[in-house]
Amino acid sequence: MSAPNVDKPNEGILGQISNSVKNAGNYVAETVQGKGAEASKEGNKEQAKGNVPGQDSISDRISGGLGAASDKLDQHKHEASAKANKEGI
């Protein structure tokens, strides 16, 4: 979840390449985590709707709704971090 390194503009070619590689890796990691949060969110939305067999009680549905909301926040956090890392490549 690190942001691009913009504090050292005179770090030389090797430093810039190193930061670009690091930012590219962080971009991929954050993108994957964002997709995972999105998938979890969708599963929790189905549970909140009562569409998951064996997990359709009121408490299960409430839990699914709360989980979906939490996953949505995680998804947005990872997407924002991925965007910042992509811009630093």
C-alpha positions as CSV (number, residue, x, y, z in Angstrom):
1,M,0.0,0.0,0.0
2,S,2.9,2.3,-0.5
3,A,2.7,5.4,-2.6
4,P,5.1,6.3,-5.4
5,N,8.4,7.8,-4.2
6,V,8.3,11.5,-5.3
7,D,10.5,12.8,-2.5
8,K,13.8,12.1,-4.2
9,P,13.7,13.6,-7.7
10,N,17.6,13.5,-8.1
11,E,18.2,9.9,-7.2
12,G,19.7,8.8,-10.6
13,I,18.7,6.4,-13.3
14,L,19.1,3.2,-11.2
15,G,17.0,4.7,-8.3
16,Q,14.3,5.7,-10.7
17,I,14.3,2.2,-12.3
18,S,14.2,0.6,-8.9
19,N,11.3,2.8,-7.8
20,S,9.4,2.1,-11.0
21,V,9.8,-1.7,-10.6
22,K,8.7,-1.4,-7.0
23,N,5.7,0.7,-7.9
24,A,4.8,-1.8,-10.7
25,G,4.9,-4.7,-8.2
26,N,2.8,-2.7,-5.7
27,Y,0.3,-1.9,-8.5
28,V,-0.1,-5.6,-9.3
29,A,-0.4,-6.5,-5.6
30,E,-3.0,-3.8,-4.9
31,T,-5.0,-4.7,-8.1
32,V,-5.2,-8.4,-7.1
33,Q,-6.2,-7.4,-3.5
34,G,-8.9,-5.1,-4.9
35,K,-10.3,-7.9,-7.1
36,G,-10.3,-10.2,-4.1
37,A,-12.2,-7.7,-2.1
38,E,-14.7,-7.2,-5.0
39,A,-15.3,-11.0,-5.2
40,S,-15.8,-11.2,-1.4
41,K,-18.2,-8.2,-1.6
42,E,-20.3,-10.0,-4.2
43,G,-20.5,-13.1,-2.1
44,N,-21.5,-11.2,0.9
45,K,-24.2,-9.3,-1.1
46,E,-25.7,-12.7,-2.1
47,Q,-25.7,-13.7,1.5
48,A,-27.4,-10.5,2.5
49,K,-30.1,-11.2,-0.1
50,G,-30.6,-14.6,1.5
51,N,-29.4,-16.5,-1.6
52,V,-26.8,-18.6,0.2
53,P,-28.2,-22.0,1.2
54,G,-27.8,-22.6,5.0
55,Q,-27.0,-18.9,5.6
56,D,-30.4,-17.3,5.2
57,S,-31.3,-16.4,8.8
58,I,-31.7,-12.7,9.7
59,S,-28.4,-12.7,11.5
60,D,-26.6,-14.3,8.5
61,R,-28.2,-11.8,6.2
62,I,-27.1,-8.9,8.4
63,S,-23.6,-10.3,8.7
64,G,-23.5,-10.5,4.9
65,G,-24.6,-6.9,4.5
66,L,-22.0,-5.7,6.9
67,G,-19.3,-7.8,5.2
68,A,-20.3,-6.4,1.8
69,A,-19.9,-2.9,3.1
70,S,-16.5,-3.6,4.7
71,D,-15.3,-5.3,1.5
72,K,-16.5,-2.3,-0.6
73,L,-14.3,0.0,1.6
74,D,-11.3,-2.4,1.2
75,Q,-11.9,-2.6,-2.6
76,H,-11.9,1.2,-2.9
77,K,-8.8,1.5,-0.7
78,H,-6.9,-1.0,-2.9
79,E,-8.0,0.6,-6.1
80,A,-6.8,4.0,-4.9
81,S,-3.5,2.6,-3.9
82,A,-3.1,0.8,-7.2
83,K,-3.9,4.0,-9.1
84,A,-1.2,5.9,-7.1
85,N,1.4,3.2,-7.8
86,K,0.5,3.1,-11.5
87,E,1.0,6.8,-11.8
88,G,4.5,6.4,-10.2
89,I,5.7,3.9,-12.7
